[in-house]
């Protein structure tokens, strides 16, 4: 049953503790209300969604349980984390994999994001157990057709922060999985994203506890909507942001949303509706980017040209490291170059789509987001690729 009280009650029973983070229930209620209003689901889709929301609640409560048992976890410092962000579909996952060539940083592993408890530092054997469970789970997992071409995803690779933000039902990416426009707007206008990032931090503390401390590199494109809130939780956070033609971004995220929604929808998903939704989705992201850039903290963001990054990642990573105040060791440069050579564009399949099939027009999008394009000198996709 897609009911907040039922999901939380079952999670409490599974985790063995009571849920004192009562504001999270409001987030879940908003999400479910928006889904009921705008996204009719198949029975199988509802079952999948409930299982996902339950897992989110269990993982959140498990971290809360560990902190109650070992209060020192809450004192674990998360020092100078690097938030890797940009508009969705602007190369942030590719960027994340380049950062993962650098042993000076700690990244969330895919199996950790799905099964973060127990803390790896408490019992080294639990790491192998959890990893084995995740690998086995992935063998039987079915994605949308062509998902591998849309999104880099490896069983033991680095993962983004979506799962940790989803634990508090504060992840903008939920609007890609489900059609929940009212929830998405409320997320930006009414949700307590500071609480969302405090829960995010708690998971990092659990993962880091009794382990080697390194700066975290934390990728999620939608971090751009919450930079002010991130700084309230991580005052010494550093931001690195990719930029790509917004017309290409809107088309690509429209296709991904269409594919992901189709896995749960009761009927046929409307491509043009997905296009309209994602045009608004990206518009709100760009508004947050521009507002932060114009504010007192705007200068702390390192900006990255997507096309330059794809063409010469070693050169761009050197510039990024310089912006972070660190050098680029030869072994890191070699690792970045090797990964780039081993993972050429379209190596996992071609991700083909057109703006027109989603009811979109490239010139109109670039005109609408003209201030953003001019501020960061973003070329049209064809020009950017040709220049690169």
HELIX and SHEET records of a PDB file:
HELIX    1   1 UNK A    4  UNK A   15  1                                  12    
HELIX    2   2 UNK A   23  UNK A   38  1                                  16    
HELIX    3   3 UNK A   43  UNK A   69  1                                  27    
HELIX    4   4 UNK A   71  UNK A   75  5                                   5    
HELIX    5   5 UNK A   92  UNK A   99  1                                   8    
HELIX    6   6 UNK A  110  UNK A  114  1                                   5    
HELIX    7   7 UNK A  124  UNK A  139  1                                  16    
HELIX    8   8 UNK A  147  UNK A  150  1                                   4    
HELIX    9   9 UNK A  162  UNK A  166  1                                   5    
HELIX   10  10 UNK A  174  UNK A  177  1                                   4    
HELIX   11  11 UNK A  181  UNK A  189  1                                   9    
HELIX   12  12 UNK A  193  UNK A  208  1                                  16    
HELIX   13  13 UNK A  221  UNK A  226  5                                   6    
HELIX   14  14 UNK A  227  UNK A  233  1                                   7    
HELIX   15  15 UNK A  246  UNK A  262  1                                  17    
HELIX   16  16 UNK A  271  UNK A  294  1                                  24    
HELIX   17  17 UNK A  298  UNK A  300  5                                   3    
HELIX   18  18 UNK A  306  UNK A  311  1                                   6    
HELIX   19  19 UNK A  313  UNK A  324  1                                  12    
HELIX   20  20 UNK A  330  UNK A  342  1                                  13    
HELIX   21  21 UNK A  356  UNK A  358  5                                   3    
HELIX   22  22 UNK A  362  UNK A  368  1                                   7    
HELIX   23  23 UNK A  370  UNK A  376  1                                   7    
HELIX   24  24 UNK A  381  UNK A  387  1                                   7    
SHEET    1   A 5 UNK A 105  UNK A 106  0                                        
SHEET    2   A 5 UNK A 215  UNK A 219  1                                        
SHEET    3   A 5 UNK A  82  UNK A  86  1                                        
SHEET    4   A 5 UNK A 238  UNK A 243  1                                        
SHEET    5   A 5 UNK A 301  UNK A 305  1                                        
END                                                                             
